[in-house]
């Protein structure tokens, strides 16, 4: 996604920021493993990363449903096509 596309939906900026934070945490976890930090601490951090990514994904998918699919409906796209797109995106929730 090009930087200019970030303005497509307001939530995209938030999603990118969430993923960048998760990326930073992931790098920190790698360093923790390499440094021999306690497994419980590492597991806790991995859980936090997983949660952050899951939340970013949910925001992204809900935004798609709220905006992109709504746009298709307003344009009069076939209901069957919109329903199929809905089925495709929700399988990632």
C-alpha positions in Angstrom: 0.0 0.0 0.0 1.4 3.3 -1.0 1.6 6.1 1.6 -1.0 8.1 -0.4 -3.5 5.3 0.0 -3.4 5.6 3.8 -6.1 8.3 3.5 -8.5 5.9 1.9 -10.1 5.2 5.2 -9.5 7.0 8.5 -8.9 3.7 10.3 -6.0 2.7 8.0 -3.7 5.2 9.8 -4.7 3.6 13.1 -4.2 0.1 11.8 -0.7 1.0 10.4 0.2 2.5 13.8 -1.0 -0.5 15.6 1.0 -2.8 13.4 4.1 -0.7 13.7 3.9 -0.9 17.5 3.4 -4.7 17.2 6.4 -4.9 15.0 8.5 -3.0 17.6 7.2 -5.4 20.3 8.0 -8.4 18.1 11.6 -7.2 17.7 11.9 -6.7 21.4 10.6 -10.3 22.0 13.2 -11.6 19.6 15.9 -9.8 21.6 14.4 -11.2 24.9 14.7 -14.7 23.6 18.3 -14.1 22.4 19.1 -12.6 25.8 17.7 -15.6 27.6 15.0 -13.8 29.4 12.5 -15.9 31.4 10.0 -17.8 29.4 7.0 -16.5 31.2 8.0 -12.9 30.4 8.4 -13.8 26.7 5.1 -15.7 26.6 3.4 -12.7 28.1 4.9 -10.4 25.5 3.9 -12.8 22.7 0.3 -12.8 23.9 0.3 -9.0 23.8 1.6 -9.0 20.3 -1.0 -11.5 19.2 -3.7 -9.4 20.8 -2.5 -6.2 19.1 -2.4 -7.8 15.7 -5.9 -9.4 16.2 -7.3 -6.0 17.2 -5.7 -4.3 14.2 -7.1 -6.9 11.9 -10.6 -6.5 13.4 -10.5 -2.7 13.0 -9.4 -3.2 9.4 -12.0 -5.7 8.5 -14.8 -3.8 10.2 -13.7 -0.7 8.3 -13.9 -2.6 5.1 -17.4 -3.7 5.9 -18.5 -0.3 7.0 -17.1 1.6 4.0 -16.1 -0.5 1.0 -19.1 -2.8 1.1 -21.4 0.1 1.9 -20.1 1.8 -1.2 -20.8 -1.2 -3.3 -24.4 -1.3 -2.0 -24.9 2.4 -2.7 -23.6 1.9 -6.2 -26.2 -0.7 -6.8 -23.8 -3.6 -7.1 -25.5 -7.0 -7.2 -26.4 -8.2 -3.7 -24.9 -11.7 -4.4 -21.5 -10.1 -5.2 -21.6 -8.0 -2.0 -22.6 -11.0 0.0 -19.8 -13.0 -1.4 -17.3 -10.2 -0.6 -18.7 -10.2 2.9 -18.2 -13.9 3.3 -14.6 -13.6 2.0 -13.6 -10.9 4.4 -15.3 -12.3 7.5 -13.5 -15.6 7.3 -10.4 -13.7 8.5 -12.1 -12.5 11.7 
